[in-house]
C-alpha cells in the first residue's frame, strides 16, 4: 500500500517536467529501486535461517543443497563434515532440516545429523526433540535409537512416570507406554501394579491399565488371594475384571468357608449367578459331609454289632466246651 502510494506521488510530480527530464528521472528512480531490492536480497541471503547455526555452517549447507542434484555423494559428505562441527542438539536438528529440504539424495546426511543430535543430547528434552524431528523426517531407525536412549536415561519409577506424563502431553503415546512398561517391569507386588493401573488410566492408556489388571488377576492362584485383591479391582470400576476375579475365586474354592466368602463377595458386587452357584456348592459340601459322617456312624455301629455278636458266639462256644 505504501509502495503504491509513493509511486503514484512520484509519477504525478514528474508530469510537471518536460519529456526528456521525466525520462531521466524515471531511469534514476528505477536504478535506485533496483539497488535497494538487491541490497535487501543480499541481507536476506546472509541472515541464517536458524539462529542455532553459524554463518559459516549456513554457507556450507547452502552449498551442499546446490550440489545435491548433480553430486549427491559429495553433498552428503559436505553436510556430514558440517555436522562434525556441531556443538549441541539444536544445531544438529537444524542441519537435519537442511538435509531434508534437499530431498532423498541427502538421506545419509540427514541420518548423520540426527545421530549426532542423540550423541550431543544432555537432557530428556533434547532427546524428545530429536525423537520428534526424526519421526517427522521419517528416519525411523534413528527414532528407535533416540527412544532407547531416552528410556535408558531413566531408571527410577518416579522419573519414568514424569517422562510418561511429558510424552503424553506432546502426543508421544508410544514412548509413554514404553515408560509405563518399564515401571511395570520393576513392580514387585500387586498393590504397586494396581497403583500403576490407576496412573495409566489418568494418562489415557486404558488398554494398558486393563492389561496390568489382567496380569495381576492371573497371578492369583487361591480363593483367599482373589478375594484379597478384589477391593482394589473394584476401585478401578472395571465390571468385567471384577466379575472375572469373583468367578476365579469361585473356581478355586474348596471349603465351605471359602464358598461362603465367595458368596458374600458376589452379593456385594452384584453377581447373582455366582451367589447361587457358591451357595449350591456350599450346601453340597455340607450335605456331603453330613452324609459321610452318618455313613461313618452307621459303619461304626455295624462293626460294633458284629464284634458283639462274635464275642457272644465265642462265649457260648467256650461254655459248651466246658460242660456248662
Secondary structure, DSSP 4 states (H G I P E B T S, - for coil): -HHHHHHHHHHHHHTTS-HHHHHHHHHHHHHHHHHHHHHHHHHHHHS-SSTTS-HHHHHHHHHHHHHTTT-HHHHHHHHHHHHTT--SHHHHHHHHHHHHHT-GGGHHHHHHHHHHHHHH--SHHHHHHHHHHHHHTT-HHHHHHHHHHHHHT--SHHHHHHHHHHHHHTT-HHHHHHHHHHHHHH--SHHHHHHHHHHHHHTT-HHHHHHHHHHHHHH--SHHHHHHHHHHHHHTT-HHHHHHHHHHHHHH--SHHHHHHHHHHHHHHT-HHHHHHHHHHHHHHHHHHHHHHHHHHHHHHHHHHHHHHHHHHHHHHHHHHTT-
